[in-house]
Amino acid sequence: MAQYIKAYFITAYKWFSKLKELIQELRYRELDDLELESIRLKERCRRLQELVTEKQQRMEMEIAKKNNDIYLLTERANSLIFQPDPLNDDYARRTMNRLGYSLDTGVNSQFRDEGRLYGLTTASLSMEMRTFSKTSRAAERSSATGTDSGCC
């Protein structure tokens, strides 16, 4: 019976050892699997971090380009010189008054005497136009300064 108990203990010890080895093997496999999963996840994180860094650099470059475009457009807008519009109501009124006065003066002086109208030649007409333009310039100066030369 002692041999039987001894054989039983030896068999039980072998099974226990075998069970212990299986448990350790399972633990090592699980640890290996977990370690591999950890390595895979670390690599994936590294790749994602690289992608994020790359996209961030691209965005920074785009922002820098947009800022440069804004700067260039601002410089261009600032370089434009403001030129006030030379045509305003007062200027238009003075010009129209001067032209109306010149037209009235020209019509009255040229077409009042029909005999004179028939006697006009090209040479006399050009002479009349020169004297007319001198009087119209004088009228323009007087209207620009606000003084009338005694008309009407």
C-alpha positions as CSV (number, residue, x, y, z in Angstrom):
1,M,0.0,0.0,0.0
2,A,2.9,2.3,0.6
3,Q,4.0,1.8,-2.9
4,Y,0.5,2.5,-4.1
5,I,0.4,5.8,-2.1
6,K,3.9,6.6,-3.3
7,A,2.8,5.9,-6.9
8,Y,-0.3,7.9,-6.4
9,F,1.6,10.9,-5.0
10,I,4.1,10.7,-7.9
11,T,1.3,10.6,-10.4
12,A,-0.5,13.4,-8.6
13,Y,2.8,15.4,-8.5
14,K,3.4,14.8,-12.2
15,W,-0.2,16.0,-13.0
16,F,0.3,18.9,-10.7
17,S,3.6,19.8,-12.4
18,K,2.0,19.3,-15.8
19,L,-0.9,21.5,-14.8
20,K,1.5,24.1,-13.5
21,E,3.4,24.1,-16.7
22,L,0.2,24.4,-18.7
23,I,-0.9,27.3,-16.6
24,Q,2.5,29.0,-17.0
25,E,2.4,28.3,-20.7
26,L,-1.1,29.8,-21.0
27,R,0.1,32.8,-19.0
28,Y,3.1,33.2,-21.2
29,R,1.0,32.9,-24.3
30,E,-1.4,35.4,-23.0
31,L,1.5,37.7,-22.0
32,D,3.0,37.2,-25.5
33,D,-0.3,37.9,-27.1
34,L,-0.8,41.0,-24.9
35,E,2.7,42.1,-25.6
36,L,2.2,41.7,-29.4
37,E,-1.1,43.6,-29.1
38,S,0.7,46.3,-27.1
39,I,3.4,46.5,-29.8
40,R,0.7,46.7,-32.6
41,L,-1.2,49.5,-30.7
42,K,2.0,51.4,-30.1
43,E,2.9,51.2,-33.8
44,R,-0.6,52.3,-34.7
45,C,-0.4,55.3,-32.3
46,R,3.0,56.2,-33.7
47,R,1.6,56.2,-37.3
48,L,-1.4,58.2,-36.2
49,Q,0.8,60.7,-34.5
50,E,2.9,61.0,-37.7
51,L,-0.3,61.6,-39.7
52,V,-1.5,64.2,-37.2
53,T,1.9,66.0,-37.3
54,E,2.0,65.9,-41.1
55,K,-1.5,67.3,-41.4
56,Q,-0.7,70.0,-38.8
57,Q,2.4,71.0,-40.8
58,R,0.3,71.2,-44.0
59,M,-2.3,73.3,-42.2
60,E,0.4,75.6,-40.9
61,M,1.8,76.0,-44.4
62,E,-1.7,76.8,-45.8
63,I,-2.3,79.3,-43.0
64,A,1.1,80.9,-43.7
65,K,0.2,81.1,-47.4
66,K,-3.2,82.6,-46.7
67,N,-1.6,85.1,-44.3
68,N,0.9,86.0,-47.0
69,D,-1.9,86.5,-49.6
70,I,-3.7,88.7,-47.1
71,Y,-0.6,90.7,-46.5
72,L,0.1,91.2,-50.2
73,L,-3.5,92.2,-50.9
74,T,-3.4,94.6,-47.9
75,E,-0.2,96.2,-49.2
76,R,-1.7,96.5,-52.7
77,A,-4.9,98.1,-51.3
78,N,-2.8,100.5,-49.2
79,S,-0.7,101.4,-52.2
80,L,-3.7,102.7,-54.1
81,I,-3.8,106.5,-54.1
82,F,-7.1,108.1,-53.3
83,Q,-8.0,110.5,-56.0
84,P,-11.2,112.5,-55.3
85,D,-13.7,112.6,-58.2
86,P,-13.0,115.9,-60.1
87,L,-16.7,116.0,-61.2
88,N,-18.9,117.3,-58.5
89,D,-22.1,119.3,-58.6
90,D,-20.5,122.8,-58.3
91,Y,-18.0,122.0,-61.0
92,A,-20.8,120.7,-63.3
93,R,-23.0,123.7,-62.6
94,R,-20.2,126.2,-63.3
95,T,-19.3,124.4,-66.5
96,M,-22.9,124.2,-67.8
97,N,-23.4,127.9,-66.9
98,R,-20.3,128.8,-68.8
99,L,-21.2,126.7,-71.9
100,G,-24.7,128.1,-71.9
101,Y,-23.4,131.7,-71.7
102,S,-20.9,131.0,-74.5
103,L,-23.6,129.5,-76.6
104,D,-26.0,132.4,-76.1
105,T,-23.2,134.9,-76.8
106,G,-22.1,133.1,-79.9
107,V,-25.7,132.8,-81.2
108,N,-26.5,136.4,-80.5
109,S,-23.3,137.7,-82.1
110,Q,-23.3,135.4,-85.2
111,F,-26.9,135.1,-86.1
112,R,-28.4,138.5,-85.2
113,D,-27.4,140.1,-88.5
114,E,-28.3,138.0,-91.5
115,G,-26.2,140.0,-93.9
116,R,-23.2,139.3,-91.7
117,L,-24.1,135.6,-91.7
118,Y,-24.0,135.5,-95.5
119,G,-20.7,137.3,-95.6
120,L,-18.9,134.9,-93.4
121,T,-16.0,133.0,-95.0
122,T,-13.8,130.2,-93.6
123,A,-11.0,132.7,-92.8
124,S,-13.3,135.1,-91.1
125,L,-15.1,132.3,-89.2
126,S,-11.8,131.0,-87.9
127,M,-10.9,134.6,-86.8
128,E,-14.3,134.9,-85.1
129,M,-13.7,131.5,-83.3
130,R,-10.3,132.7,-82.0
131,T,-11.8,135.9,-80.5
132,F,-14.8,133.9,-79.3
133,S,-12.6,131.4,-77.5
134,K,-10.7,134.3,-75.8
135,T,-13.9,135.8,-74.6
136,S,-15.2,132.4,-73.4
137,R,-11.9,131.9,-71.4
138,A,-12.3,135.3,-69.8
139,A,-15.9,134.4,-69.0
140,E,-14.7,131.0,-67.5
141,R,-12.2,132.8,-65.3
142,S,-14.7,135.2,-64.1
143,S,-17.2,132.5,-63.3
144,A,-14.5,130.4,-61.6
145,T,-13.6,133.4,-59.3
146,G,-17.3,134.2,-58.8
147,T,-17.1,137.7,-60.4
148,D,-19.4,138.5,-63.3
149,S,-18.0,140.7,-66.1
150,G,-21.3,142.6,-66.3
151,C,-23.2,140.3,-68.4
152,C,-27.0,140.5,-68.8
